Amino acid sequence: MDANAADPIVVRLNGRERSLAPDTSVGGLLAQLGLDPAAVVVELDGDILERDQHAQITLRAGAQVEIVHFVGGG
C-alpha cells in the first residue's frame, strides 16, 4: 500500500489554502463547510459548475475554488 495515498491535497478556496482528503468532491467540500448546494454557486478553475456536477467532480491539488453565497434581502 502506498503511504502517500492518503496525503491531503491543497486547494485554494476563496483565496485561501485549504487541505482536503485526496478524493474530496465538490459536493463533499460543500458538506464539510455546512453549505446548502442550492444556496451557493461554485466556480472551479474559472468555470461555473452546474449543481448536478457537484457529486461527480473530484477536486485536484492546486484547484481554484470560489464559492459565492446567495444573499436575500429587500
N, C-alpha and C positions, 0 to 999 in steps of 0.2 A: 504494500500500500504506500502511495506517495505521501510523504509527510507534509508536503506543501499543498495538498489538495484542499485543505480546509482553511488555508490562509485567507484572511479577509482581502477584499478589493477596496479601493478608494475611488469614490466618485465625487464630483463637485455638485453639491446640492444648493441651489440658490446662492451660489458664490462661495460656499464654504465646503471644505473637505469633510467627507463622512465615510467611515468604514462600514462595509456591509459584508454579509456572508456571500461567498462566490456565486451562488445560484439564485440570488435575490431578483425577483421580477419587479416590474414597476408596481404592480398591484401589491406585492409583498412589502415594498417600501412604503406605500400609502398606508397599509395596515399598521406597520411599525410606528408610523407617525400619528396614527389615530385619525386619519383623514378620510372623509367620505368621498369616494371617487366621483360621485355625482356633483360634488360641490367644488371641484378643482379642475384646472386644465393642466396637463403635463406636457412639457416640451422636452424632448430628448435630442441632444446634439443638433438643435436648431429646428427640429420637426415637431409639430404638434401631433400628439397621439390621440387616436380615437379611443374612447373608453373601453371598447371591446378588445383592444390590443394590450391593455394593462397586464393581464394574466399571462399572455404569451411572450412578452418581451422580457428577456433576461438582461439585466444591467451588466456592463463590462467595465473593467478597470479604466479609469480616465473619462468615463461618460460625463457629459454635462447635462444635468437635470435641473429644470426650472419648474417649480410648482406654483401656480397662481390660484389663490382662493377667490371664489365669488363672494362679493360683499353686498348685502342687501341694504336698502335704505330708501328714504323717500321723503 
